[in-house]
Amino acid sequence: MHFLALILQNQPDPEAIKSMAMAMLAILPLIMLIVLAIIIVPTWFVCKKAGFSPWLSLIVIVPLGGMVLLYVLAFSEWRVVPVAQPGWMPQPPYPPQPPYPSQPPSPPQA
């Protein structure tokens, strides 16, 4: 709201402009670190799962580095061996049956 009032003035106050610039300079590095963390953490895990060094994800810091990393991941051979899914699992053998007693069990007594 103050920014809108500052723009609408004919002669902006130099002290107000200076304080706003200082506030933006204080907050901007923090915002940049948060954005970099949001981008680097997923690319770290993608590189690790693809079999590459996770440090390769730091290339996204360089301008257009994310595009380069995307092409590297898309067109290279991944060193991860996929787990083979069996098409048919044989049934495990039945457990051995206990031996039959030589005489039948006696009926219950009342």
N, CA, C and O atoms as a DFTB+ gen file, in Angstrom:
440 C
 N C O
     1  1       0.825      -1.180       0.000
     2  2       0.000       0.000       0.000
     3  2       0.876       1.253       0.000
     4  3       0.590       2.232      -0.689
     5  1       1.956       1.197       0.794
     6  2       2.857       2.344       0.826
     7  2       3.560       2.510      -0.516
     8  3       3.857       3.626      -0.942
     9  1       3.823       1.384      -1.173
    10  2       4.485       1.452      -2.468
    11  2       3.595       2.161      -3.482
    12  3       4.081       2.966      -4.277
    13  1       2.306       1.872      -3.462
    14  2       1.368       2.525      -4.371
    15  2       1.298       4.018      -4.079
    16  3       1.259       4.837      -4.998
    17  1       1.282       4.366      -2.802
    18  2       1.259       5.783      -2.447
    19  2       2.556       6.459      -2.870
    20  3       2.548       7.624      -3.268
    21  1       3.657       5.746      -2.788
    22  2       4.945       6.311      -3.192
    23  2       4.981       6.577      -4.690
    24  3       5.533       7.585      -5.130
    25  1       4.391       5.672      -5.477
    26  2       4.372       5.850      -6.932
    27  2       3.464       7.004      -7.330
    28  3       3.777       7.745      -8.261
    29  1       2.347       7.162      -6.636
    30  2       1.381       8.182      -7.001
    31  2       1.817       9.600      -6.609
    32  3       1.200      10.568      -7.054
    33  1       2.839       9.744      -5.809
    34  2       3.327      11.065      -5.424
    35  2       4.074      11.709      -6.587
    36  3       4.647      11.029      -7.438
    37  1       4.051      13.026      -6.599
    38  2       4.814      13.744      -7.623
    39  2       6.303      13.716      -7.306
    40  3       7.120      13.414      -8.177
    41  1       6.654      14.023      -6.086
    42  2       8.036      14.025      -5.646
    43  2       8.188      13.004      -4.527
    44  3       7.880      13.320      -3.377
    45  1       8.665      11.759      -4.827
    46  2       8.816      10.782      -3.758
    47  2       9.899      11.202      -2.771
    48  3      10.884      11.846      -3.131
    49  1       9.690      10.825      -1.542
    50  2      10.629      11.144      -0.476
    51  2      11.881      10.282      -0.638
    52  3      11.768       9.057      -0.677
    53  1      13.073      10.885      -0.735
    54  2      14.292      10.092      -0.920
    55  2      14.579       9.154       0.251
    56  3      15.137       8.077       0.048
    57  1      14.217       9.533       1.443
    58  2      14.427       8.664       2.592
    59  2      13.538       7.424       2.524
    60  3      13.964       6.331       2.897
    61  1      12.301       7.595       2.047
    62  2      11.402       6.444       1.908
    63  2      11.916       5.500       0.838
    64  3      11.862       4.280       0.996
    65  1      12.409       6.061      -0.244
    66  2      12.967       5.220      -1.314
    67  2      14.189       4.472      -0.798
    68  3      14.370       3.291      -1.097
    69  1      15.020       5.149      -0.031
    70  2      16.214       4.512       0.508
    71  2      15.857       3.377       1.466
    72  3      16.476       2.314       1.423
    73  1      14.871       3.593       2.322
    74  2      14.486       2.539       3.268
    75  2      13.849       1.351       2.552
    76  3      14.065       0.204       2.941
    77  1      13.063       1.622       1.505
    78  2      12.476       0.520       0.737
    79  2      13.550      -0.279       0.001
    80  3      13.475      -1.506      -0.066
    81  1      14.547       0.413      -0.549
    82  2      15.630      -0.275      -1.255
    83  2      16.447      -1.124      -0.288
    84  3      16.843      -2.241      -0.621
    85  1      16.693      -0.606       0.887
    86  2      17.451      -1.376       1.878
    87  2      16.663      -2.616       2.321
    88  3      17.244      -3.683       2.519
    89  1      15.353      -2.473       2.475
    90  2      14.534      -3.628       2.855
    91  2      14.539      -4.682       1.756
    92  3      14.618      -5.879       2.036
    93  1      14.455      -4.236       0.506
    94  2      14.478      -5.203      -0.596
    95  2      15.840      -5.886      -0.701
    96  3      15.911      -7.082      -0.986
    97  1      16.918      -5.140      -0.473
    98  2      18.248      -5.734      -0.522
    99  2      18.473      -6.716       0.624
   100  3      19.281      -7.637       0.498
   101  1      17.775      -6.532       1.731
   102  2      17.915      -7.461       2.849
   103  2      17.115      -8.737       2.615
   104  3      17.536      -9.817       3.030
   105  1      15.978      -8.624       1.962
   106  2      15.086      -9.775       1.780
   107  2      15.438     -10.576       0.526
   108  3      15.233     -11.789       0.494
   109  1      15.963      -9.916      -0.500
   110  2      16.228     -10.579      -1.783
   111  2      17.167     -11.786      -1.680
   112  3      16.865     -12.810      -2.293
   113  1      18.291     -11.733      -0.941
   114  2      19.131     -12.942      -0.841
   115  2      18.417     -14.107      -0.169
   116  3      18.634     -15.260      -0.543
   117  1      17.584     -13.829       0.801
   118  2      16.831     -14.898       1.457
   119  2      15.844     -15.553       0.490
   120  3      15.698     -16.775       0.478
   121  1      15.176     -14.746      -0.308
   122  2      14.239     -15.289      -1.303
   123  2      14.998     -16.112      -2.342
   124  3      14.522     -17.165      -2.767
   125  1      16.172     -15.639      -2.750
   126  2      16.966     -16.383      -3.732
   127  2      17.424     -17.724      -3.172
   128  3      17.417     -18.722      -3.894
   129  1      17.822     -17.771      -1.905
   130  2      18.223     -19.045      -1.287
   131  2      17.058     -20.025      -1.214
   132  3      17.233     -21.221      -1.446
   133  1      15.882     -19.523      -0.894
   134  2      14.706     -20.399      -0.816
   135  2      14.370     -20.965      -2.187
   136  3      14.079     -22.154      -2.317
   137  1      14.410     -20.112      -3.215
   138  2      14.109     -20.579      -4.576
   139  2      15.155     -21.595      -5.035
   140  3      14.803     -22.603      -5.648
   141  1      16.427     -21.345      -4.750
   142  2      17.462     -22.309      -5.130
   143  2      17.276     -23.648      -4.419
   144  3      17.474     -24.704      -5.019
   145  1      16.897     -23.605      -3.152
   146  2      16.665     -24.861      -2.424
   147  2      15.488     -25.616      -3.018
   148  3      15.523     -26.842      -3.122
   149  1      14.445     -24.890      -3.411
   150  2      13.271     -25.543      -4.008
   151  2      13.637     -26.210      -5.326
   152  3      13.044     -27.228      -5.683
   153  1      14.590     -25.664      -6.047
   154  2      14.989     -26.235      -7.337
   155  2      16.059     -27.311      -7.178
   156  3      16.002     -28.336      -7.856
   157  1      17.031     -27.099      -6.298
   158  2      18.171     -28.014      -6.187
   159  2      17.792     -29.331      -5.516
   160  3      18.279     -30.383      -5.931
   161  1      16.945     -29.307      -4.501
   162  2      16.626     -30.542      -3.762
   163  2      15.989     -31.603      -4.674
   164  3      16.436     -32.749      -4.642
   165  1      14.970     -31.281      -5.485
   166  2      14.433     -32.340      -6.370
   167  2      15.434     -32.814      -7.421
   168  3      15.500     -34.005      -7.726
   169  1      16.220     -31.874      -7.980
   170  2      17.193     -32.315      -8.977
   171  2      18.292     -33.160      -8.338
   172  3      18.865     -34.026      -9.000
   173  1      18.590     -32.923      -7.078
   174  2      19.554     -33.752      -6.341
   175  2      19.070     -35.201      -6.311
   176  3      19.830     -36.122      -6.608
   177  1      17.789     -35.397      -5.947
   178  2      17.249     -36.750      -5.857
   179  2      17.104     -37.402      -7.236
   180  3      17.304     -38.609      -7.368
   181  1      16.761     -36.622      -8.256
   182  2      16.646     -37.187      -9.607
   183  2      18.013     -37.653     -10.093
   184  3      18.134     -38.743     -10.653
   185  1      19.035     -36.842      -9.884
   186  2      20.388     -37.246     -10.306
   187  2      20.841     -38.487      -9.555
   188  3      21.464     -39.374     -10.137
   189  1      20.530     -38.555      -8.259
   190  2      20.943     -39.714      -7.467
   191  2      20.215     -40.975      -7.931
   192  3      20.825     -42.041      -8.019
   193  1      18.921     -40.868      -8.228
   194  2      18.164     -42.035      -8.677
   195  2      18.548     -42.454     -10.089
   196  3      18.390     -43.618     -10.456
   197  1      19.052     -41.511     -10.884
   198  2      19.458     -41.840     -12.248
   199  2      20.847     -42.458     -12.295
   200  3      21.281     -42.917     -13.351
   201  1      21.554     -42.476     -11.162
   202  2      22.873     -43.071     -11.130
   203  2      23.987     -42.065     -11.362
   204  3      25.151     -42.452     -11.465
   205  1      23.656     -40.786     -11.447
   206  2      24.667     -39.746     -11.606
   207  2      25.061     -39.205     -10.243
   208  3      24.423     -39.494      -9.231
   209  1      26.124     -38.414     -10.240
   210  2      26.531     -37.761      -9.007
   211  2      25.482     -36.718      -8.631
   212  3      25.093     -35.912      -9.477
   213  1      25.017     -36.715      -7.382
   214  2      24.026     -35.717      -6.991
   215  2      24.560     -34.288      -7.081
   216  3      23.779     -33.342      -7.178
   217  1      25.877     -34.124      -7.051
   218  2      26.454     -32.790      -7.156
   219  2      26.205     -32.177      -8.524
   220  3      26.373     -30.970      -8.702
   221  1      25.810     -32.986      -9.484
   222  2      25.474     -32.477     -10.811
   223  2      24.259     -31.553     -10.754
   224  3      24.054     -30.738     -11.653
   225  1      23.455     -31.681      -9.699
   226  2      22.268     -30.836      -9.574
   227  2      22.627     -29.377      -9.314
   228  3      21.784     -28.499      -9.493
   229  1      23.850     -29.104      -8.900
   230  2      24.251     -27.712      -8.663
   231  2      24.421     -26.929      -9.959
   232  3      24.624     -25.715      -9.923
   233  1      24.343     -27.604     -11.102
   234  2      24.445     -26.906     -12.387
   235  2      23.238     -26.003     -12.624
   236  3      23.296     -25.113     -13.471
   237  1      22.142     -26.216     -11.888
   238  2      20.959     -25.366     -12.077
   239  2      21.188     -23.956     -11.537
   240  3      20.371     -23.069     -11.786
   241  1      22.267     -23.729     -10.812
   242  2      22.582     -22.382     -10.339
   243  2      22.997     -21.492     -11.508
   244  3      22.719     -20.293     -11.513
   245  1      23.662     -22.084     -12.492
   246  2      24.113     -21.352     -13.673
   247  2      22.896     -21.056     -14.554
   248  3      22.028     -21.916     -14.706
   249  1      22.820     -19.863     -15.134
   250  2      21.699     -19.588     -16.045
   251  2      21.655     -20.607     -17.190
   252  3      22.684     -20.917     -17.791
   253  1      20.490     -21.109     -17.476
   254  2      20.209     -22.158     -18.470
   255  2      20.843     -23.491     -18.097
   256  3      20.841     -24.413     -18.912
   257  1      21.380     -23.617     -16.897
   258  2      21.960     -24.881     -16.447
   259  2      20.896     -25.941     -16.223
   260  3      21.152     -27.129     -16.421
   261  1      19.712     -25.527     -15.816
   262  2      18.623     -26.484     -15.632
   263  2      18.223     -27.136     -16.948
   264  3      17.898     -28.322     -16.992
   265  1      18.250     -26.351     -18.018
   266  2      17.932     -26.903     -19.337
   267  2      19.008     -27.880     -19.772
   268  3      18.698     -28.926     -20.341
   269  1      20.267     -27.555     -19.512
   270  2      21.378     -28.460     -19.854
   271  2      21.245     -29.760     -19.062
   272  3      21.414     -30.846     -19.616
   273  1      20.941     -29.651     -17.763
   274  2      20.780     -30.846     -16.931
   275  2      19.608     -31.692     -17.411
   276  3      19.682     -32.920     -17.394
   277  1      18.536     -31.048     -17.836
   278  2      17.385     -31.780     -18.353
   279  2      17.763     -32.592     -19.588
   280  3      17.358     -33.746     -19.719
   281  1      18.529     -32.000     -20.484
   282  2      18.950     -32.726     -21.684
   283  2      19.941     -33.834     -21.346
   284  3      19.904     -34.902     -21.955
   285  1      20.825     -33.591     -20.383
   286  2      21.767     -34.642     -19.972
   287  2      20.999     -35.836     -19.415
   288  3      21.308     -36.980     -19.749
   289  1      20.009     -35.583     -18.576
   290  2      19.234     -36.681     -17.986
   291  2      18.362     -37.380     -19.023
   292  3      18.160     -38.593     -18.951
   293  1      17.854     -36.630     -19.972
   294  2      16.935     -37.219     -20.951
   295  2      17.642     -38.106     -21.971
   296  3      17.099     -39.136     -22.372
   297  1      18.827     -37.727     -22.391
   298  2      19.463     -38.424     -23.507
   299  2      20.675     -39.257     -23.127
   300  3      21.412     -39.694     -24.011
   301  1      20.904     -39.490     -21.850
   302  2      22.029     -40.334     -21.459
   303  2      21.522     -41.681     -20.954
   304  3      20.350     -41.841     -20.614
   305  1      22.429     -42.632     -20.917
   306  2      22.099     -43.953     -20.390
   307  2      22.125     -43.907     -18.872
   308  3      23.140     -43.549     -18.275
   309  1      21.041     -44.258     -18.263
   310  2      20.989     -44.266     -16.808
   311  2      21.684     -45.525     -16.321
   312  3      21.483     -46.605     -16.878
   313  1      22.496     -45.391     -15.287
   314  2      23.275     -46.509     -14.775
   315  2      22.512     -47.334     -13.750
   316  3      23.104     -48.154     -13.048
   317  1      21.234     -47.130     -13.661
   318  2      20.410     -47.852     -12.693
   319  2      19.816     -49.067     -13.392
   320  3      19.243     -48.945     -14.474
   321  1      19.950     -50.236     -12.781
   322  2      19.398     -51.459     -13.346
   323  2      17.977     -51.612     -12.810
   324  3      17.786     -51.664     -11.595
   325  1      16.983     -51.685     -13.684
   326  2      15.619     -51.849     -13.189
   327  2      15.410     -53.242     -12.595
   328  3      16.023     -54.214     -13.037
   329  1      14.566     -53.321     -11.623
   330  2      14.258     -54.589     -10.976
   331  2      13.365     -55.397     -11.912
   332  3      12.345     -54.899     -12.389
   333  1      13.750     -56.639     -12.171
   334  2      12.970     -57.497     -13.064
   335  2      11.693     -57.936     -12.358
   336  3      11.730     -58.429     -11.231
   337  1      10.588     -57.754     -13.022
   338  2       9.303     -58.167     -12.481
   339  2       8.980     -59.564     -13.027
   340  3       8.866     -59.740     -14.240
   341  1       8.834     -60.544     -12.153
   342  2       8.542     -61.893     -12.660
   343  2       7.140     -61.938     -13.256
   344  3       6.187     -61.396     -12.697
   345  1       7.045     -62.592     -14.395
   346  2       5.743     -62.739     -15.035
   347  2       4.924     -63.845     -14.391
   348  3       3.695     -63.778     -14.365
   349  1       5.596     -64.859     -13.873
   350  2       4.905     -65.979     -13.258
   351  2       5.717     -66.449     -12.070
   352  3       6.913     -66.716     -12.190
   353  1       5.072     -66.547     -10.935
   354  2       5.739     -67.027      -9.726
   355  2       5.296     -68.459      -9.480
   356  3       4.095     -68.711      -9.385
   357  1       6.225     -69.411      -9.371
   358  2       5.802     -70.784      -9.060
   359  2       5.255     -70.839      -7.638
   360  3       5.697     -70.119      -6.741
   361  1       4.280     -71.720      -7.473
   362  2       3.679     -71.873      -6.155
   363  2       4.655     -72.601      -5.240
   364  3       5.257     -73.595      -5.644
   365  1       4.815     -72.120      -4.021
   366  2       5.736     -72.817      -3.116
   367  2       5.191     -74.204      -2.785
   368  3       3.979     -74.417      -2.815
   369  1       6.074     -75.144      -2.470
   370  2       5.598     -76.503      -2.170
   371  2       4.775     -76.516      -0.881
   372  3       4.955     -75.693       0.017
   373  1       3.872     -77.483      -0.839
   374  2       3.050     -77.638       0.362
   375  2       3.931     -78.119       1.517
   376  3       4.909     -78.833       1.295
   377  1       3.591     -77.734       2.735
   378  2       4.384     -78.239       3.867
   379  2       4.148     -79.734       4.042
   380  3       3.088     -80.240       3.674
   381  1       5.109     -80.435       4.591
   382  2       4.932     -81.886       4.772
   383  2       3.799     -82.163       5.772
   384  3       3.617     -81.446       6.755
   385  1       3.056     -83.221       5.483
   386  2       1.941     -83.609       6.352
   387  2       2.477     -84.450       7.513
   388  3       3.428     -85.215       7.353
   389  1       1.856     -84.298       8.674
   390  2       2.298     -85.149       9.797
   391  2       1.926     -86.604       9.519
   392  3       0.953     -86.868       8.813
   393  1       2.678     -87.534      10.057
   394  2       2.342     -88.954       9.821
   395  2       1.000     -89.304      10.473
   396  3       0.639     -88.780      11.527
   397  1       0.265     -90.226       9.792
   398  2      -1.027     -90.661      10.335
   399  2      -0.785     -91.589      11.523
   400  3       0.134     -92.407      11.496
   401  1      -1.616     -91.463      12.573
   402  2      -1.458     -92.404      13.707
   403  2      -1.900     -93.811      13.288
   404  3      -2.718     -93.978      12.383
   405  1      -1.349     -94.801      13.958
   406  2      -1.667     -96.183      13.610
   407  2      -3.095     -96.550      14.014
   408  3      -3.691     -97.423      13.381
   409  1      -3.651     -95.937      15.014
   410  2      -5.034     -96.218      15.379
   411  2      -5.807     -94.910      15.414
   412  3      -5.240     -93.866      15.737
   413  1      -7.095     -94.951      15.086
   414  2      -7.881     -93.719      15.060
   415  2      -8.055     -93.174      16.478
   416  3      -7.990     -93.936      17.443
   417  1      -8.271     -91.900      16.610
   418  2      -8.453     -91.327      17.953
   419  2      -9.741     -91.846      18.573
   420  3     -10.726     -92.114      17.884
   421  1      -9.704     -91.976      19.869
   422  2     -10.898     -92.474      20.587
   423  2     -11.944     -91.380      20.665
   424  3     -11.611     -90.196      20.713
   425  1     -13.257     -91.789      20.679
   426  2     -14.314     -90.772      20.781
   427  2     -14.264     -90.116      22.171
   428  3     -13.780     -90.724      23.126
   429  1     -14.745     -88.926      22.278
   430  2     -14.738     -88.243      23.567
   431  2     -15.637     -88.928      24.559
   432  3     -16.702     -89.426      24.191
   433  1     -15.229     -88.964      25.817
   434  2     -16.006     -89.584      26.899
   435  2     -16.979     -88.558      27.463
   436  3     -16.641     -87.384      27.619
   437  1     -18.203     -89.017      27.769
   438  2     -19.216     -88.113      28.292
   439  2     -19.238     -88.097      29.789
   440  3     -20.041     -87.381      30.387
